[in-house]
Amino acid sequence: MGRGREIFFTPKPRDDNLFGRNKELEKLLSYLHDGVWVAVLGPRMVGKTSLAKSAVRRYVQDKNSMGIYINVASCGSFGEFSRKVVDIIETAFKAMKSQRRLKSISLGVYISDPGGILKTGIQFNVDFERGRSAVRNFVSAVNSLPPDTVIILDEIQEVRNRKDILLRSLWEIYNERPDLRIIFTGSYSGVLKALFTAGEKEAMFGRPPEQLVLSPWPVKTAEEYLLKGFEKCGIEYGHSEIADAIMTLGTLPGWLTLYGYKRCRGEPHERAKRLVRDEAVLKAKKELMNYVSTRTEPYKTIKLLKSLSEGPKRWSELKAVSRLSEPALSEVLEQLTEELGVLKKNELNRANVTYEFVNELYREAAKYLSTAEIEKR
């Protein structure tokens, strides 16, 4: 990729020039303007983070407000989660006070008019007080944000320890600051599952976020994306290579972007495809295991997924091999199809319905699922 060429493929999530997601972007923006909390769901690399960032960037400009992106994937406990949120909010406030350009912050902070927000007289004093509970630090930091602020909590399903405390904290914020918006991104597991399935005695009962489920691109959109990117970076390519890349990697935007990035950096087709495929299978396996760990019958769920790794299966076949009850099987298939987006339902007629993985990456990953890994979690 020579100097002066426009950078089209970038391995990092982007917040502008979003490709192929106009309808989803408008829907997410409408949710934000309605004042509701939203969970953007879908498989890894489908573009959840880029969509959330793009929506927040536009919303902040419309409302003259503030947006903060926080990746909490590394926060296994609520204490770690609370500390990271407080630190990033404090950094954002310091940046506003000093009037530094946002590009100088290595965080996703979006501010339409820092000076205008400062003139409102809002106090920016966020301290992580020793001896004070993580709950109080977290709630205090979020409640100190300017009006109409949007927070993106990315990969929140990774916060596994004390989800009950996190839910109660979110409920408190929801009641105290109805002007704030939160976008959760991730897969249907952990905290997100708890948000949607909370019982009557649990904190978020009756107030789950709106759901926006992202699906892989149609093949035509994927082809247009690669064609446009290759033309932008000025490399030689064959149309058969594009078809082969899509056949191998599927149409998840993230994997196609990484493949395109490697091609534009000089990697030949076969090597770029192999490198991306190997990484994708490992991450797909992790995603499937994360989901399996949320099930009350994880061993049966693994049997179902391994059966699907062999190819399309009918309902009766999946029920026989997994031995799940009919309600449990319905729930698993619905979640994997509608919420996680890793399965697709083929319905030729009422008597001929099959399920299969959306692409070869997930099918290959399912082959390596192991019940032994459940015991390690």
Order of alpha helices (4+ residues) and beta strands (2+ residues): alpha-beta-alpha-beta-alpha-beta-alpha-alpha-beta-alpha-beta-alpha-beta-alpha-alpha-alpha-alpha-alpha-beta-alpha-alpha-beta-beta-alpha-alpha
